Amino acid sequence: MTWEPTAAALVVGTLGGGSLTALLRVAHDHSIARRDADRADETADDARWATLVETQTHALLEPLRLQVDRHATRIGELEREVRDVRTRYWRAVRLVHDLYDHIARHGHPDAPPPPALPADLTDLP
């Protein structure tokens, strides 16, 4: 047996094994670099989308909040107006009831005058 095939196998194995390891190392480092770049891109995209969502949310919700505030103010005004009209309505109903009672009791020509109309009911339509 000669030493040449053994030496050749040893040299090829040493160089081939090192180069194979180097190729595997390069492929692994490349995949790590690509993964880090993808993470950086995803982080940038996440920040961009978060900014976009926040801007759109503010642009859409702020006018709606203002509109809700205006409606709440207007509803409060209308509730006060309804309460005032209701109060005046029931006072007018009581006055009509008192007038009918007065007419029923004092239907003759020398009867006392009917109750006076309250000042806040004089502008009723």
C-alpha positions as CSV (number, residue, x, y, z in Angstrom):
1,M,0.0,0.0,0.0
2,T,1.2,3.4,-0.8
3,W,0.9,6.4,1.2
4,E,-0.3,8.6,-1.7
5,P,-4.0,7.7,-1.6
6,T,-4.0,8.0,2.2
7,A,-2.3,11.4,2.1
8,A,-4.6,12.5,-0.7
9,A,-7.7,11.4,1.3
10,L,-6.3,13.2,4.4
11,V,-5.6,16.4,2.5
12,V,-9.0,16.4,0.7
13,G,-10.8,15.5,4.0
14,T,-9.0,18.3,5.9
15,L,-9.5,21.0,3.2
16,G,-12.9,19.7,2.2
17,G,-14.2,19.5,5.8
18,G,-12.9,23.0,6.5
19,S,-14.4,24.5,3.3
20,L,-17.7,22.6,4.0
21,T,-17.7,24.1,7.5
22,A,-16.9,27.5,6.1
23,L,-19.8,27.2,3.6
24,L,-22.2,26.1,6.3
25,R,-21.0,29.0,8.5
26,V,-21.5,31.5,5.6
27,A,-25.0,30.2,4.9
28,H,-25.9,30.3,8.6
29,D,-24.5,33.9,9.0
30,H,-26.5,35.0,5.9
31,S,-29.7,33.6,7.3
32,I,-29.1,35.4,10.6
33,A,-28.4,38.6,8.8
34,R,-31.5,38.2,6.6
35,R,-33.6,37.4,9.8
36,D,-32.3,40.6,11.5
37,A,-33.0,42.7,8.4
38,D,-36.5,41.3,8.3
39,R,-37.0,42.1,12.0
40,A,-35.8,45.6,11.4
41,D,-38.2,46.0,8.5
42,E,-41.1,44.6,10.5
43,T,-40.3,47.0,13.4
44,A,-40.2,49.9,10.9
45,D,-43.5,48.7,9.3
46,D,-45.1,48.3,12.8
47,A,-44.1,51.8,13.8
48,R,-45.3,53.2,10.4
49,W,-48.7,51.4,10.7
50,A,-49.0,52.4,14.4
51,T,-48.5,56.1,13.4
52,L,-50.9,55.7,10.5
53,V,-53.6,54.1,12.7
54,E,-53.2,56.8,15.4
55,T,-53.4,59.6,12.8
56,Q,-56.5,58.1,11.2
57,T,-58.1,57.4,14.5
58,H,-57.5,61.0,15.6
59,A,-58.7,62.4,12.2
60,L,-61.9,60.3,12.3
61,L,-62.7,60.4,16.0
62,E,-62.0,64.0,16.8
63,P,-64.8,65.4,14.6
64,L,-67.2,62.7,16.0
65,R,-66.3,63.8,19.6
66,L,-67.0,67.4,18.7
67,Q,-70.3,66.4,17.2
68,V,-71.2,64.3,20.2
69,D,-70.4,67.3,22.5
70,R,-72.6,69.6,20.3
71,H,-75.4,67.1,20.4
72,A,-75.1,66.7,24.1
73,T,-75.4,70.5,24.6
74,R,-78.3,70.7,22.2
75,I,-80.1,67.8,24.0
76,G,-79.6,69.5,27.3
77,E,-81.1,72.7,25.8
78,L,-84.1,70.8,24.4
79,E,-84.7,69.0,27.6
80,R,-84.8,72.3,29.5
81,E,-87.2,73.7,26.8
82,V,-89.4,70.6,27.1
83,R,-89.5,70.9,30.9
84,D,-90.4,74.6,30.7
85,V,-93.1,74.0,28.1
86,R,-94.5,71.1,30.1
87,T,-94.6,73.2,33.2
88,R,-96.4,76.0,31.4
89,Y,-98.8,73.5,29.8
90,W,-99.9,72.0,33.1
91,R,-100.3,75.5,34.6
92,A,-102.5,76.4,31.6
93,V,-104.5,73.2,32.1
94,R,-105.0,74.0,35.8
95,L,-106.0,77.6,34.8
96,V,-108.6,76.2,32.4
97,H,-109.9,73.9,35.0
98,D,-110.2,76.8,37.5
99,L,-112.0,78.9,34.9
100,Y,-114.5,76.1,34.3
101,D,-115.0,75.8,38.0
102,H,-115.5,79.5,38.2
103,I,-118.1,79.4,35.4
104,A,-119.9,76.6,37.0
105,R,-120.1,78.3,40.4
106,H,-120.7,81.8,39.2
107,G,-122.8,81.5,36.0
108,H,-125.0,84.5,36.8
109,P,-124.3,88.1,35.6
110,D,-123.3,89.6,38.9
111,A,-120.6,87.0,39.6
112,P,-117.1,88.0,40.6
113,P,-114.5,88.2,37.8
114,P,-112.6,85.0,36.9
115,P,-109.1,84.3,38.1
116,A,-106.5,86.4,36.5
117,L,-104.2,84.9,33.8
118,P,-100.7,84.5,35.0
119,A,-98.1,86.7,33.3
120,D,-96.0,83.7,32.0
121,L,-99.1,82.2,30.3
122,T,-100.1,85.3,28.4
123,D,-97.7,84.6,25.5
124,L,-99.2,81.1,24.8
125,P,-100.0,80.6,21.1
